[in-house]
Amino acid sequence: MAMLETLGLPLGLVGLYIAGVLMVNLLAFQGKADLKDAAIFNFLVGFLATSVAFYSWLHDGAPVYAAQSLLFAFTYLWLGYDFLKGVKDQRAVGWYCLFVAINVIPFMLYTFKAELWILGINWILWGLAWFMFFVLLAAQKSQYFKLMLGITWVATIVLWFCSLGWLLGWMDFAKFYGFW
């Protein structure tokens, strides 16, 4: 299969499970799920995103897609570790979230320039969610917890819908040619 025909599958595959882990993490942050139990899903999604990233990079020659996927993968591997070990001070992962939120900006601009509107909107939502995690974890501004929950729930639902669309072929990936 040509790279053009396969780009929607890895994006949808990883995206579907990222939406799932976001849902579990939001519930865990609200005290509605056990952190150690959530750690397992974070590790699985982190390893899946890492595997797809390296496959895309080494097999498909898509280092930009790999870099984007690894932003997610490292987030979930790190959260998985923190959840498993019961880490209370998550300022370091919060600073990483700021790093990711800043890196989202050129990816978002690039997708809009390529007229990939749905993916661009996803990048905006992801960037806002990562920035809110920076505000909560690194800047320790807990008064923004409800705002973070709202933004991240919207990002999760949009990603979930889009991932199903990419996996099931509902969304046209013809414009991805030359993108990665």
Secondary structure as the mmCIF struct_conf table of DSSP 4:
data_model
#
loop_
_struct_conf.conf_type_id
_struct_conf.id
_struct_conf.beg_label_comp_id
_struct_conf.beg_label_asym_id
_struct_conf.beg_label_seq_id
_struct_conf.end_label_comp_id
_struct_conf.end_label_asym_id
_struct_conf.end_label_seq_id
HELX_RH_AL_P HELX_RH_AL_P1 MET A 3 THR A 6
TURN_TY1_P TURN_TY1_P1 LEU A 7 LEU A 7
HELX_RH_AL_P HELX_RH_AL_P2 GLY A 8 PHE A 29
TURN_TY1_P TURN_TY1_P2 GLN A 30 GLY A 31
BEND BEND1 LYS A 32 ALA A 33
HELX_RH_AL_P HELX_RH_AL_P3 LEU A 35 LEU A 58
TURN_TY1_P TURN_TY1_P3 HIS A 59 ASP A 60
HELX_RH_AL_P HELX_RH_AL_P4 PRO A 63 LYS A 85
TURN_TY1_P TURN_TY1_P4 GLY A 86 GLY A 86
BEND BEND2 LYS A 88 LYS A 88
HELX_RH_AL_P HELX_RH_AL_P5 ARG A 91 LYS A 113
TURN_TY1_P TURN_TY1_P5 ALA A 114 GLU A 115
HELX_RH_AL_P HELX_RH_AL_P6 TRP A 117 PHE A 133
HELX_RH_PI_P HELX_RH_PI_P1 PHE A 134 ALA A 138
BEND BEND3 ALA A 139 ALA A 139
HELX_RH_3T_P HELX_RH_3T_P1 SER A 142 TYR A 144
HELX_RH_AL_P HELX_RH_AL_P7 PHE A 145 LEU A 168
TURN_TY1_P TURN_TY1_P6 GLY A 169 GLY A 169
BEND BEND4 MET A 171 MET A 171
HELX_RH_3T_P HELX_RH_3T_P2 ALA A 174 PHE A 176
TURN_TY1_P TURN_TY1_P7 TYR A 177 PHE A 179
#
